[in-house]
Amino acid sequence: MIVIPFEMWPHGRVTKKFSLGEIRIINDGTGTSSRGNYIVEVWGKSKARPARKVTIKDWPRLSRPVHELVLAALLAAGYGYRNQDIPKLPLVKHEPPTSESLPRNDDIPEIPFG
């Protein structure tokens, strides 16, 4: 399982940190050695249940870095840029991507911050 915590450190002080939530990417054990199937849980401050829960199927785990899996998890859970048009990526709830449909690095648009 991959766990990505989101913490606030007020004024950079680790002693004052508090949790904003976390993302859990859980291997469901049904994939192969080269392709993985994952359950993604997005947790907020509430520990009662995840705020969002989706799946990613047929992820090419050997040819893609973990950072792309984290991005795919966020996009599959419906997070993105709310005030800008972005292209629809093939990682949608319960729709497994194929290796041909996954974006290459040169296909990913540059979205300015700020």
C-alpha positions in Angstrom: 0.0 0.0 0.0 1.2 3.5 -0.8 0.1 6.2 1.7 0.5 9.9 0.9 -0.2 12.1 3.9 -1.3 15.7 3.6 -0.1 17.8 6.5 -0.2 21.4 7.4 2.9 22.8 9.1 2.0 26.3 10.2 4.8 28.7 9.6 7.0 25.6 8.8 6.9 24.3 12.4 6.8 20.5 12.4 5.8 20.6 16.1 2.5 22.4 15.1 1.7 20.0 12.3 -1.8 18.6 11.8 -3.3 16.3 9.2 -5.4 17.5 6.3 -6.0 13.9 5.0 -4.3 11.3 3.0 -4.5 9.2 -0.1 -4.1 5.4 0.0 -3.3 3.4 -3.1 -4.0 -0.3 -2.3 -2.9 -3.1 -4.6 -5.9 -5.4 -4.8 -3.8 -8.4 -5.7 -5.6 -9.2 -9.0 -3.0 -7.9 -11.4 0.1 -9.4 -12.9 3.8 -8.9 -12.3 3.8 -6.1 -14.9 0.2 -4.7 -14.7 -1.4 -3.6 -11.4 -5.0 -3.1 -10.2 -5.5 -0.6 -7.4 -8.1 0.7 -5.1 -7.7 4.4 -4.4 -9.1 5.9 -1.2 -9.0 9.7 -0.6 -9.4 10.5 3.1 -10.2 13.9 4.5 -10.0 14.9 8.2 -12.7 12.4 9.0 -11.4 9.0 9.8 -14.9 7.4 9.6 -14.8 6.6 5.9 -12.9 7.7 2.7 -14.3 10.9 1.0 -13.8 9.2 -2.4 -13.0 5.6 -3.5 -12.2 4.6 -7.0 -10.2 1.9 -8.9 -7.4 2.0 -11.4 -7.2 -1.1 -13.5 -4.3 -2.5 -15.7 -1.7 0.1 -14.6 1.7 -0.5 -16.2 3.6 -0.6 -13.0 7.0 -1.5 -14.4 7.1 1.2 -17.2 5.6 4.2 -15.2 7.0 5.9 -12.2 5.1 5.9 -8.9 4.5 9.7 -9.3 2.4 9.0 -12.4 0.3 6.5 -10.4 -0.3 9.2 -7.7 -1.4 11.6 -10.4 -3.6 9.0 -12.0 -5.2 8.3 -8.6 -6.0 12.0 -8.1 -7.4 12.3 -11.6 -9.5 9.1 -11.3 -10.9 10.4 -8.0 -12.1 13.5 -9.8 -9.5 16.0 -8.6 -8.1 18.5 -11.1 -8.1 22.1 -12.1 -11.6 23.4 -11.6 -11.3 26.7 -13.4 -9.4 25.6 -16.5 -10.2 23.3 -19.3 -8.0 20.3 -19.3 -8.1 17.3 -21.6 -9.9 14.3 -20.4 -7.4 11.6 -19.5 -8.2 7.9 -20.0 -8.0 7.2 -16.3 -11.7 7.4 -15.3 -13.6 5.5 -12.6 -13.7 1.8 -13.5 -12.4 2.3 -17.1 -9.1 0.6 -17.5 -6.6 2.4 -19.8 -4.7 0.6 -22.5 -1.1 1.2 -23.1 -2.0 2.9 -26.4 -4.4 5.3 -24.7 -2.1 6.4 -21.8 -0.7 9.9 -22.4 3.0 10.1 -23.2 5.0 12.9 -21.5 4.8 15.0 -24.7 1.0 14.6 -24.7 0.5 16.1 -21.2 -0.3 19.8 -21.5 1.6 22.4 -19.5 -0.8 24.0 -17.0 0.6 27.2 -15.4 0.4 27.6 -11.7 -0.7 30.9 -10.1 
